[in-house]
Amino acid sequence: MVWRQSAMCRLMQIVVMLLILCFLFPLAGAAENEGRLISDLNTSAETNAKARADLIRIGKDVLPLLLEEAGKYKYLTADDSLRAARALRVIREMGSEEAIPLCADILFLVQGEYDAQVMLLNEALDYLYANFKDMRARDAYCDLLKNHESKWLALEKDFVKLFVFNGIPLLAENDDPRVDETIAFLLKKLPYEPPKAPGEVGGRWTCMSWLASDGYTLQNCTTTVATFNKRTDRGPSCFYDAYYRERVLDARCRYRLTCLQLAKEQGSKRLIPTIEPLLKSRHRDECDLALVTIEMLNKKQDTVPEKFDKIALTNGDVLTGTIQNISFTLVTPYASLTLAKKDIKTILSDPNRNKTIIELYSGDRMSGSIQDIELKIDLKTGGETMLKMSEIESIIFGR
């Protein structure tokens, strides 16, 4: 009897082991296959195309491995930057937002000292643009401009390699209240003139690199011109490259003209004090466009007053109506502030980081945490709805 029980126990152990092996072998095979596909991203353009299609088909299960591959940029070599960019391209094509923190780190840490790094920066910024509905992506963009101005807006560098102009209309499209301050910042920091043409006195290096549409090839357009100190070899000019022209928005590549055009289309009357000094510009084009922009902003402000509140939700939805709550309480490090709705211009909230920014019509700006209260909203289209503050990404109040 004891022998039979012992045999049965051994048999059950063998069955359990077989079941475990049957379960683990497919998993090991799948992991090995996913690893091979990621390696194929860096073998050739042909294998890259097939691997990308297979990885996108697998979907979120392969995301941890792709994020690990993209994280290799930290070694800061050309090869690792290329591998990271190719992995980022796959994640972007998947439609995943998982790499937003990674891209924010890339913009913060990568110096852009050679073509592969510049290409990785462009790929990271493109990824953030594709996910601008997420506040983390917009925060990373604004941080790039303000916290790294010496790095990217220096006169001796062509910062346009990062295509920062494209973020302004995307901020407006996502109802981000930082549109005006972003344009004002660029108007103050950017020069009027484009980089000098090849061979022209006072010219400088202009390096453009990006990952091609095939998701594999590093493309670049390098203009080697006369530097501030000496002449160097001449090379093909980015000014005539279709990709460069399309991405920078302005065919002449004159930075402040591009900002003024964006101010006219996307900005509000708050920008006028920043634009007014440009009326005295020695450049006729800039002076004329500044005047037209101010007139347009005045007209826009006077003829189209916004009477309704615009509420952007964390899921990407936007509602228009009238919020019935008469006040909001913001807890800051120095005080708990109760603010009347009539005094508030915008509320920008990030529930993930428990951070809220409130801007008042008086010009005051404060940050802290806001109570997760329930908002009652009379919709512009009729009817009413109730929303939790934790469901809201931003509010632009009408008057």
C-alpha positions in Angstrom: 0.0 0.0 0.0 2.8 2.4 0.9 4.6 1.5 -2.3 1.5 2.3 -4.4 1.1 5.7 -2.7 4.8 6.4 -3.3 4.4 5.5 -7.0 1.3 7.6 -7.3 3.1 10.6 -5.7 6.0 10.2 -8.1 3.6 9.9 -11.0 1.8 13.1 -10.0 5.1 14.9 -9.7 6.1 13.8 -13.2 2.7 15.0 -14.5 3.1 18.4 -12.8 6.6 18.8 -14.2 5.4 17.9 -17.7 2.6 20.5 -17.4 5.1 23.1 -16.2 7.4 22.3 -19.0 4.6 22.4 -21.6 3.7 25.8 -20.2 7.2 27.2 -20.0 8.6 26.1 -23.3 6.1 28.2 -25.4 6.9 31.2 -23.2 10.6 30.7 -23.6 10.1 30.3 -27.3 8.0 33.4 -27.5 10.6 35.4 -25.5 13.4 34.1 -27.8 11.4 35.0 -30.9 10.7 38.5 -29.6 14.3 39.0 -28.8 15.3 37.9 -32.3 12.8 40.3 -33.8 14.2 43.2 -31.9 17.7 42.3 -33.0 16.4 42.2 -36.6 15.5 45.9 -36.3 19.2 46.6 -36.5 20.3 44.1 -39.2 19.1 45.6 -42.5 16.3 47.7 -43.9 14.6 44.5 -45.2 14.7 42.6 -41.9 13.7 45.8 -40.1 10.5 46.1 -42.1 9.4 42.5 -41.4 10.4 42.7 -37.7 8.5 46.0 -37.2 5.4 44.4 -38.7 5.7 41.3 -36.5 6.4 43.4 -33.3 3.4 45.6 -34.0 1.2 42.5 -34.5 2.4 41.1 -31.1 1.5 44.4 -29.5 1.8 45.3 -25.8 3.3 42.0 -24.8 6.6 43.0 -26.4 6.6 46.5 -25.0 8.9 45.8 -22.0 11.6 44.5 -24.4 11.2 47.4 -26.8 11.5 49.9 -23.9 14.6 48.1 -22.7 16.1 48.4 -26.2 15.2 52.1 -26.4 16.8 52.7 -23.0 20.2 51.7 -24.4 20.6 55.4 -25.5 22.1 55.9 -22.0 25.4 54.5 -23.2 25.5 57.6 -25.6 27.3 55.8 -28.4 26.2 56.2 -32.1 25.1 52.5 -32.3 23.1 52.7 -29.1 21.4 55.9 -30.3 20.4 54.2 -33.5 19.1 51.1 -31.8 17.1 53.3 -29.4 15.6 55.3 -32.2 14.5 52.3 -34.2 12.8 50.8 -31.1 11.1 54.1 -30.4 9.7 54.1 -34.0 8.1 50.7 -33.4 6.6 51.9 -30.1 5.2 55.0 -31.8 3.7 52.9 -34.7 2.1 50.7 -32.0 0.2 53.8 -30.7 1.6 53.2 -27.2 2.2 56.0 -24.7 4.5 53.9 -22.5 7.7 55.6 -23.8 6.7 59.2 -22.9 8.9 59.3 -19.7 11.8 57.7 -21.7 11.6 60.4 -24.4 11.5 63.1 -21.8 14.8 61.7 -20.4 16.3 61.6 -23.9 15.6 65.3 -24.4 17.1 66.0 -21.0 20.2 63.8 -21.2 21.3 63.4 -24.9 23.7 66.2 -26.0 23.3 65.9 -29.8 27.1 65.8 -30.4 26.9 63.7 -33.5 24.4 62.6 -36.2 23.0 59.6 -34.4 22.3 61.5 -31.3 20.6 64.3 -33.2 18.5 61.7 -35.0 17.5 60.2 -31.7 16.5 63.6 -30.3 14.3 64.2 -33.4 12.7 60.8 -33.0 12.0 61.4 -29.3 10.4 64.8 -30.1 8.3 63.3 -32.9 7.2 60.6 -30.4 6.1 63.3 -27.9 4.3 65.2 -30.7 2.4 62.0 -31.6 1.2 61.7 -27.9 0.6 65.4 -27.1 -2.8 64.5 -25.7 -0.9 63.3 -22.7 0.2 66.1 -20.4 3.5 64.4 -19.7 4.4 64.9 -23.4 3.6 68.6 -23.3 5.4 69.1 -20.1 8.6 67.5 -21.6 8.3 69.8 -24.6 7.9 73.0 -22.4 10.8 71.8 -20.2 12.9 71.4 -23.2 12.5 75.0 -24.2 12.7 76.7 -20.8 15.2 74.5 -18.9 17.6 73.9 -21.7 17.6 77.2 -23.5 21.4 77.5 -23.3 21.7 74.1 -24.8 19.3 74.5 -27.7 18.8 78.2 -28.3 22.4 79.2 -28.3 23.3 81.5 -31.2 26.1 79.3 -32.4 23.8 76.4 -32.8 21.0 75.7 -35.2 18.3 74.6 -32.7 15.8 74.0 -35.4 17.2 70.5 -35.7 14.7 69.8 -33.0 11.7 71.3 -34.9 10.4 73.0 -31.8 8.0 75.2 -33.8 5.7 72.3 -34.5 4.8 72.0 -30.8 3.0 75.4 -30.7 0.0 74.5 -32.9 -0.2 71.1 -31.1 -0.3 72.9 -27.7 -3.3 74.9 -29.0 -4.9 71.9 -30.5 -4.8 70.2 -27.1 -6.2 73.3 -25.3 -3.0 73.7 -23.3 -2.9 77.2 -21.8 0.9 77.5 -22.2 0.6 78.4 -25.9 1.1 82.2 -25.3 4.1 81.8 -22.9 5.8 79.4 -25.3 5.5 81.8 -28.3 6.6 84.7 -26.1 9.6 82.8 -24.9 10.7 81.9 -28.4 10.1 85.4 -29.7 12.5 86.7 -27.0 15.1 84.1 -27.4 15.3 83.4 -31.2 17.2 85.5 -33.7 15.6 86.9 -36.8 18.1 85.6 -39.3 18.5 82.0 -40.5 21.8 80.2 -40.4 24.0 81.7 -43.1 24.2 80.1 -46.5 27.2 77.9 -47.4 30.4 79.9 -47.8 28.8 83.1 -46.5 30.8 85.1 -43.9 29.4 84.5 -40.5 27.9 81.1 -41.4 27.9 78.2 -39.0 27.4 74.4 -38.8 23.9 73.2 -39.5 23.4 69.5 -38.7 20.1 67.7 -39.5 19.7 64.0 -39.0 16.6 61.8 -38.7 15.4 58.3 -39.0 14.0 57.7 -42.5 10.5 56.5 -43.2 11.8 52.9 -43.5 12.4 52.9 -39.8 16.0 51.8 -40.2 18.2 54.2 -42.3 19.9 57.2 -40.7 19.5 60.2 -43.1 21.3 63.4 -42.7 21.7 66.8 -44.4 24.8 68.5 -43.2 25.7 72.1 -44.2 29.3 72.8 -43.6 29.9 76.5 -44.0 32.1 79.3 -42.9 32.2 79.4 -39.1 32.5 82.6 -37.0 36.3 82.1 -36.9 37.3 80.4 -40.0 36.1 78.9 -43.3 35.5 75.2 -43.6 34.5 72.8 -46.4 31.2 73.5 -48.1 28.6 70.8 -48.4 25.0 70.2 -49.5 22.6 72.8 -48.0 19.6 72.0 -45.8 17.9 75.1 -47.0 16.9 73.2 -50.2 15.9 70.0 -48.5 12.1 69.3 -48.7 12.0 67.6 -45.3 13.7 70.6 -43.6 11.4 73.1 -45.3 8.3 71.2 -44.4 9.2 70.7 -40.8 10.3 74.3 -40.0 7.1 75.7 -41.5 8.6 78.9 -42.9 10.3 78.5 -46.3 12.9 81.2 -45.5 13.7 79.7 -42.1 13.6 83.0 -40.4 12.9 82.1 -36.8 11.0 85.1 -35.5 8.9 85.4 -38.6 7.8 81.8 -38.0 6.9 82.6 -34.4 5.0 85.7 -35.4 3.0 83.7 -37.9 2.2 81.2 -35.2 1.3 84.0 -32.8 -1.2 85.4 -35.3 -2.8 82.0 -35.8 -2.7 80.5 -32.3 -2.0 83.3 -29.8 -4.1 85.7 -27.7 -4.0 89.4 -26.8 -1.5 88.6 -24.0 1.2 88.3 -26.6 1.0 91.9 -27.7 3.5 93.3 -25.2 6.0 90.8 -26.4 5.4 91.6 -30.1 5.3 95.4 -29.8 9.1 95.9 -29.6 9.4 94.1 -33.0 7.5 97.0 -34.6 10.8 98.8 -34.5 12.8 96.0 -36.1 15.3 97.0 -38.8 13.9 94.1 -40.9 10.9 95.3 -42.9 9.3 91.8 -43.2 9.4 91.4 -39.4 8.1 94.9 -38.7 5.2 94.4 -41.1 4.2 91.0 -39.8 4.4 92.2 -36.2 1.9 95.0 -37.0 -0.5 92.6 -38.8 -0.2 90.1 -35.9 -1.1 92.7 -33.3 -4.1 93.8 -35.4 -5.2 90.2 -35.8 -4.9 89.5 -32.1 -6.9 92.6 -31.2 -9.6 91.7 -33.7 -9.7 88.1 -32.5 -10.0 89.2 -28.8 -12.7 91.8 -29.5 -14.9 89.9 -31.9 -14.8 86.4 -30.6 -15.0 86.5 -26.8 -15.2 83.1 -25.3 -18.2 82.9 -23.0 -18.1 79.2 -22.3 -15.7 77.1 -20.3 -13.6 74.5 -22.2 -12.9 71.3 -20.3 -10.3 68.8 -21.6 -10.5 65.3 -20.1 -7.7 62.9 -19.4 -9.1 60.5 -22.0 -8.8 63.1 -24.8 -12.4 64.3 -24.9 -13.1 68.1 -24.8 -16.4 69.5 -23.5 -17.7 73.1 -23.8 -20.2 74.5 -21.4 -20.5 76.4 -18.1 -19.1 75.1 -14.8 -21.5 75.8 -12.0 -19.0 75.5 -9.1 -18.3 79.0 -7.7 -14.8 78.3 -6.2 -11.9 75.9 -6.2 -9.5 75.1 -3.3 -5.8 74.7 -4.1 -3.4 73.3 -1.4 0.1 74.8 -1.9 3.2 74.4 0.2 2.6 77.7 1.9 -1.2 77.9 2.2 -4.6 76.5 1.4 -6.2 78.9 -1.1 -9.9 79.1 -2.0 -10.2 80.9 -5.4 -13.3 82.2 -6.9 -14.2 80.9 -10.4 -14.6 84.4 -11.8 -10.9 85.1 -11.0 -9.5 81.9 -12.6 -8.3 81.9 -16.2 -7.0 78.3 -16.5 -6.5 75.2 -14.5 -3.9 72.7 -15.7 -4.1 69.4 -13.7 -1.9 66.3 -13.8 -3.4 63.6 -11.5 -0.5 61.2 -12.0 1.9 63.6 -10.2 -0.7 65.2 -8.0 0.2 68.6 -9.4 -2.2 71.4 -10.5 -1.3 74.8 -12.0 -3.8 77.6 -11.7 -3.5 80.9 -13.6 -5.5 83.9 -12.6 -6.7 86.8 -14.8 -4.6 89.0 -12.5 -1.5 87.3 -13.9 -0.8 85.4 -10.7 0.2 81.7 -11.2 0.4 79.1 -8.5 0.8 75.3 -8.2 -0.2 72.7 -5.7 -2.8 69.9 -5.3 -6.5 70.5 -5.8 -9.4 68.8 -4.1 -11.0 66.0 -6.1 -14.4 67.7 -6.1 -17.3 67.0 -8.3 -18.0 69.5 -11.0 -21.4 70.3 -12.4 -21.3 71.4 -16.0 -24.1 72.8 -18.1 -23.2 71.8 -21.6 -23.2 74.2 -24.6 -25.1 71.6 -26.6 -27.8 71.2 -23.9 -28.1 69.1 -20.8 -25.7 68.8 -18.0 -23.0 66.4 -16.7 -21.1 65.7 -13.6 -17.3 65.1 -13.6 -14.7 64.4 -11.0 -11.8 66.8 -10.9 -9.5 63.8 -11.2 -11.0 63.2 -14.7 -10.0 66.6 -15.9 -6.7 67.5 -17.6 -7.3 71.3 -18.1 -10.0 73.9 -17.9 -10.0 77.2 -19.8 -12.6 79.5 -18.3 -14.8 81.8 -20.4 -15.8 85.2 -19.2 
